[in-house]
Amino acid sequence: GPHRRRQCTYLEIEQAERTHAVVLSRPAWLWGAEMGANEHGVCVGNEGVWTREPVGEEEALLGMDLVRLGLERGSSAREALEVITALLERYGQGGSCKEEPVPFIYHNTFLLADRSEAWVLETAGRYWAAQRIQGERALVILGRGEMGSPASPSKPEPFAEGSRNISNQLSVGREITAEHAGLRQRARSQGWWSGDGEFSFAEVFSLPHQPPRMEAAKARYRAGKELLRQHAGRGHITAETLMAILRDKDSGICVDSEGFRTAGSMVSVLPRDPTLPCVHFFTATPDPSRSVFKPFLFVANLKPVPRVRSPTFRDDPAKQIPRFQSTVDRRHELYRRHQAALELMERDQERGQKLLQALRDLEKQGLEGMKALLGGTVTPSPEELADLFFDCVEAEMKFYT
């Protein structure tokens, strides 16, 4: 009924009449997700940004809660965007995004895509601006959210035809498709915009002096854009292209330094043809340069995959007040095995290379299976599809033992 409540990371909000099935890649301690997809082929991912609007220490919705709420309640990218902006205006965003006693707080930029269109939604407090990206072929990529690239902008001028990426910075400029009703008034009242000339969200709301993390993001954003442009020049962008970009260390897109290692990566293929399924590839392990992208499809009787589910704790330190007073080991089984294998790879280069090659072959099988499925050359049984992600995880586990 309408009085049911939905417990998010910090807030309880009203529950929707009905929700869609979702697959999520998320930090285990919180309710939301960094990125994910739903049964209607909607994909959403987020990135942290710092803007002129102060971040809220008081607990509100996290950007990651908004990712999940958009997926649960939106049957298209546009609907997910409407869900997110309505909740943002009503509840605001805020609260710590890290499982540590010292709060780490940011606002958010989102990438949303479905089979026919894509959007970039950027926020500053309760204010927001969105840009619709039109393209010939929607293909979305999200990596920790390190970057994403759906569809093509209506003016291909600044981007590779058919691509758009985000990083930890505002990127919606003058091409605003939809915005918060009070956005420009807010900018004028704060003295950030004179009211003259064309309004650019990124120019007006970005901080005049960026935190160091955002300076690094600029280089990553440019590199992502450039890598997409290069690949687009060689033909069209495929799932493999996006996996290669997510693995790029020189650009800083693939992060493997301790505190901020790329925690999980996702690439989704969203065919225009509604009779074809959407295929979502997840690593479920950190550092994509040493991980396997495994295919997932929404089908009936999906086989659960407990090896990639983090444990739950009765007295969870993230749910006790005051929060984060102790730590627990949230790694799931695949994550633990993967880490042990990485340590071995670092100690024994030769065995490491062999293992990496075996993992790449496994990934290639998944990609070839997907191409055959989308090309109509094979019709897998419903059971095969229902077990697909489970079987890939099992195969990967075998390589680690």
C-alpha positions in Angstrom: 0.0 0.0 0.0 1.0 3.7 -0.2 2.1 3.8 3.5 5.0 1.3 3.1 8.4 2.8 3.7 11.7 2.2 1.9 14.8 2.2 4.0 17.7 3.8 2.1 21.2 4.2 3.5 20.3 6.9 6.0 16.7 7.9 5.3 13.4 6.2 5.1 11.2 7.4 2.2 7.8 6.4 0.8 7.8 3.2 -1.2 6.7 3.2 -4.8 3.6 1.2 -5.9 5.8 -1.2 -7.8 9.5 -1.6 -8.4 11.6 -3.2 -11.2 14.1 -6.0 -10.9 17.7 -4.5 -10.7 21.3 -5.8 -10.8 23.6 -3.6 -8.8 27.3 -3.0 -8.3 27.6 -1.4 -4.8 29.7 -0.7 -1.7 28.5 -3.5 0.6 27.8 -1.2 3.6 25.2 1.0 2.0 21.8 0.5 0.4 22.3 2.2 -2.9 24.7 1.4 -5.8 27.6 3.0 -7.8 26.0 1.6 -11.0 23.5 -1.0 -12.2 20.8 -1.8 -14.6 17.1 -2.9 -14.5 15.0 -5.4 -16.3 13.9 -2.7 -18.9 17.5 -2.0 -20.1 17.9 1.2 -18.1 21.5 1.7 -16.8 22.6 4.4 -14.3 25.9 5.2 -12.7 27.2 8.1 -10.7 30.4 10.1 -9.9 31.2 12.4 -7.0 31.5 16.1 -7.7 32.2 19.2 -5.6 30.4 22.4 -6.6 29.7 25.9 -5.2 26.8 24.5 -3.3 28.0 23.3 0.1 27.9 19.6 0.8 25.5 18.5 3.6 26.9 16.8 6.6 23.4 15.9 7.8 22.2 12.6 6.6 20.0 12.7 3.5 19.9 10.6 0.3 23.3 9.5 -1.1 23.9 9.8 -4.8 24.2 6.0 -4.7 20.7 5.7 -3.2 19.4 7.8 -6.1 21.1 5.5 -8.6 19.2 2.5 -7.1 15.9 4.4 -6.7 16.1 5.5 -10.4 16.6 1.9 -11.5 13.9 0.5 -9.2 11.3 3.1 -10.3 12.2 4.1 -13.9 11.2 2.1 -16.9 13.2 4.4 -19.2 16.3 6.6 -18.8 14.0 9.7 -18.9 11.7 8.2 -16.2 14.7 7.3 -14.0 15.9 10.9 -14.4 12.5 12.2 -13.3 12.5 9.9 -10.3 16.0 11.0 -9.3 15.3 14.8 -9.7 12.0 14.6 -7.8 13.6 12.8 -4.9 16.6 15.1 -4.9 14.4 18.2 -4.7 12.3 16.6 -2.0 14.9 15.1 0.3 18.2 16.6 -0.7 21.6 14.8 -0.9 24.1 14.4 1.9 25.8 12.3 4.5 29.0 10.4 4.3 29.8 8.3 1.3 32.6 6.3 3.0 32.5 3.7 5.7 34.8 5.7 8.0 34.4 7.9 11.1 35.6 11.0 9.2 32.8 12.0 6.8 33.6 12.0 3.0 30.8 13.9 1.3 30.1 14.9 -2.3 27.4 15.8 -4.7 26.8 13.8 -7.9 26.8 13.6 -11.6 24.9 10.7 -13.2 24.9 8.9 -16.5 21.6 7.3 -17.6 20.9 5.3 -20.7 18.4 2.9 -22.2 18.0 1.3 -25.6 17.1 4.6 -27.3 18.6 7.5 -25.5 21.0 8.7 -22.9 21.2 11.5 -20.4 23.8 13.2 -18.3 22.3 14.6 -15.1 24.5 16.8 -12.9 23.6 18.2 -9.4 24.7 20.8 -6.9 22.8 20.4 -3.7 19.1 20.2 -4.6 19.7 22.0 -7.9 20.3 20.1 -11.2 20.7 20.3 -14.9 20.4 17.5 -17.5 21.6 17.1 -21.0 19.9 14.6 -23.4 22.3 12.8 -25.7 20.9 11.5 -28.9 22.6 8.8 -30.8 22.3 6.1 -33.5 23.1 3.3 -31.1 23.0 3.4 -27.4 25.9 1.7 -25.7 26.6 2.5 -22.1 29.7 1.9 -20.1 30.3 2.6 -16.5 33.5 1.9 -14.5 33.4 2.4 -10.8 31.9 5.0 -12.3 35.3 6.1 -13.7 33.6 6.9 -16.9 30.7 6.2 -19.1 29.8 6.6 -22.7 26.4 6.2 -24.1 24.9 7.4 -27.4 25.9 10.5 -29.4 25.3 14.2 -28.7 22.9 16.1 -31.0 26.0 18.2 -32.0 28.8 15.8 -32.5 31.3 18.7 -32.4 32.8 18.3 -28.9 32.6 14.5 -28.7 33.4 11.4 -30.7 30.2 10.7 -32.6 28.2 8.3 -30.5 30.0 8.9 -27.2 29.8 10.8 -23.9 31.8 10.3 -20.7 31.8 11.7 -17.2 34.4 12.0 -14.6 34.5 13.8 -11.2 33.6 17.2 -12.6 30.7 19.1 -14.0 30.4 18.7 -17.8 26.9 19.9 -18.7 27.6 23.3 -20.2 25.2 25.3 -22.3 23.4 22.4 -23.9 20.8 21.9 -21.1 17.7 19.9 -22.0 16.0 20.1 -18.6 16.8 21.9 -15.3 15.6 22.7 -11.7 12.9 25.4 -11.9 14.9 27.7 -9.6 18.4 26.9 -11.0 19.2 30.3 -12.7 17.5 32.3 -10.0 19.7 30.5 -7.5 22.9 31.3 -9.5 21.9 35.0 -9.8 21.0 35.4 -6.1 24.4 34.0 -5.1 26.2 36.3 -7.5 27.6 33.4 -9.5 25.9 34.5 -12.7 25.1 38.0 -14.0 22.1 36.8 -15.9 23.7 38.0 -19.2 24.6 35.8 -22.1 24.1 32.0 -22.4 23.9 30.1 -19.2 26.4 27.3 -18.7 25.8 25.0 -15.7 29.4 23.8 -15.5 30.8 27.3 -15.7 28.5 28.8 -13.2 28.4 26.0 -10.6 32.0 24.7 -10.7 34.3 25.7 -7.8 36.7 28.5 -8.8 39.5 26.5 -7.0 39.0 22.8 -7.5 40.1 20.2 -4.8 43.1 18.3 -6.0 41.0 15.2 -6.7 39.0 17.2 -9.2 42.1 18.5 -11.0 43.1 14.9 -11.6 39.6 14.2 -12.9 40.0 16.8 -15.6 42.8 14.8 -17.2 40.8 11.6 -16.8 37.8 13.2 -18.5 39.9 14.5 -21.4 41.6 11.1 -21.8 38.3 9.3 -21.8 36.9 11.6 -24.4 40.1 11.2 -26.5 40.2 7.4 -26.2 36.5 7.2 -27.3 37.3 9.6 -30.2 40.2 7.4 -31.4 38.2 4.2 -31.3 35.2 5.9 -33.0 37.6 6.9 -35.8 38.4 3.2 -36.4 34.9 2.1 -36.8 32.2 1.8 -34.1 32.7 1.4 -30.4 32.1 -2.1 -29.1 31.9 -3.7 -25.7 35.6 -4.7 -26.1 36.5 -1.1 -26.8 34.9 0.0 -23.6 36.5 -2.7 -21.6 39.9 -1.7 -23.0 39.3 1.9 -22.0 38.3 1.0 -18.5 41.6 -0.9 -18.2 43.7 2.0 -19.3 46.1 2.9 -16.6 48.1 5.7 -18.3 45.1 7.9 -18.4 44.2 7.3 -14.8 40.8 5.8 -15.8 41.9 2.5 -14.3 42.9 3.3 -10.7 45.0 0.8 -8.8 46.5 2.9 -6.0 45.4 1.7 -2.6 42.8 4.1 -1.1 41.0 4.6 -4.4 41.3 1.4 -6.5 38.6 1.0 -9.2 36.3 -1.1 -7.1 34.1 -2.6 -9.8 33.4 -2.1 -13.5 30.4 -2.6 -15.7 29.8 -2.5 -19.5 26.3 -2.8 -20.9 25.2 -3.5 -24.5 21.7 -2.1 -25.1 20.5 -3.2 -28.5 18.0 -0.9 -30.3 16.0 -3.9 -31.4 13.6 -4.6 -28.5 13.4 -8.3 -29.4 17.1 -8.7 -28.5 18.2 -8.9 -24.8 20.3 -6.3 -23.1 23.6 -7.8 -21.8 25.4 -6.4 -18.8 29.0 -7.3 -18.1 30.2 -7.0 -14.5 33.7 -7.7 -13.0 32.4 -8.0 -9.4 36.1 -7.6 -8.5 38.5 -4.5 -8.3 41.0 -3.3 -10.9 39.5 -4.2 -14.3 43.0 -4.6 -15.8 43.2 -7.9 -13.8 39.5 -8.8 -13.7 37.0 -10.7 -15.8 33.9 -9.1 -17.3 31.1 -11.6 -16.9 27.8 -11.4 -18.8 24.5 -11.1 -17.0 21.0 -11.1 -18.5 17.6 -10.5 -16.9 15.7 -13.8 -17.4 13.1 -15.8 -15.5 14.3 -18.2 -12.8 17.7 -16.5 -12.5 20.2 -18.6 -10.6 21.4 -16.7 -7.4 25.2 -16.1 -7.2 26.0 -16.1 -3.5 29.8 -16.0 -4.2 29.5 -12.3 -5.3 27.2 -11.3 -2.4 28.8 -9.6 0.6 28.1 -11.0 4.0 25.5 -9.4 6.2 26.1 -8.5 9.9 23.7 -8.5 12.8 25.1 -5.5 14.5 26.4 -3.7 11.4 28.6 -0.7 12.3 27.2 1.2 9.4 23.7 1.0 10.9 24.6 1.6 14.5 24.6 5.2 15.8 27.2 6.7 16.0 28.2 4.9 12.8 31.5 3.4 11.6 32.9 2.8 15.1 34.3 -0.6 14.1 35.2 -2.4 10.9 34.0 -5.7 9.4 35.3 -7.7 6.5 32.7 -7.2 3.8 34.6 -9.0 1.0 32.5 -11.7 -0.8 34.0 -15.0 -1.8 35.0 -14.2 -5.4 36.6 -10.9 -4.1 38.7 -12.8 -1.6 39.8 -15.5 -4.1 40.6 -12.8 -6.6 42.8 -10.9 -4.1 44.7 -14.1 -3.2 45.3 -14.7 -6.9 46.5 -11.2 -7.4 49.1 -11.6 -4.6 50.3 -14.8 -6.3 50.5 -13.0 -9.7 52.7 -10.3 -8.1 55.0 -12.8 -6.5 55.3 -15.2 -9.5 55.3 -13.2 -12.8 55.2 -16.3 -15.0 52.3 -17.9 -13.3 50.7 -14.5 -13.1 50.8 -14.1 -16.9 49.4 -17.6 -17.4 46.5 -16.9 -15.0 45.8 -13.5 -16.7 45.7 -15.2 -20.1 43.3 -17.9 -18.8 41.0 -15.1 -17.4 41.1 -13.2 -20.7 40.1 -16.4 -22.6 37.2 -16.9 -20.2 36.1 -13.3 -20.9 36.5 -13.8 -24.6 34.1 -16.8 -24.5 31.5 -14.7 -22.8 31.9 -11.9 -25.4 31.7 -14.4 -28.3 28.6 -16.0 -26.7 27.0 -12.5 -26.4 27.8 -11.7 -30.1 26.2 -15.0 -31.2 23.2 -14.4 -29.1 22.7 -10.8 -30.4 23.5 -11.8 -33.9 20.9 -14.5 -33.8 23.3 -17.3 -34.7 22.6 -19.3 -31.5 19.5 -19.5 -29.3 20.6 -20.6 -25.8 18.0 -22.5 -23.7 16.3 -20.5 -21.0 18.2 -22.5 -18.4 21.6 -21.7 -19.9 20.8 -17.9 -19.8 19.4 -18.2 -16.2 22.7 -19.9 -15.1 25.0 -17.8 -17.3 26.4 -15.3 -14.7 26.6 -18.1 -12.0 28.5 -20.4 -14.4 31.0 -17.6 -15.3 31.7 -16.9 -11.6 32.2 -20.6 -11.0 34.6 -20.9 -13.9 36.6 -17.9 -12.6 36.7 -19.4 -9.1 38.2 -22.6 -10.5 41.1 -20.6 -12.0 41.9 -19.2 -8.6 42.0 -22.5 -6.8 
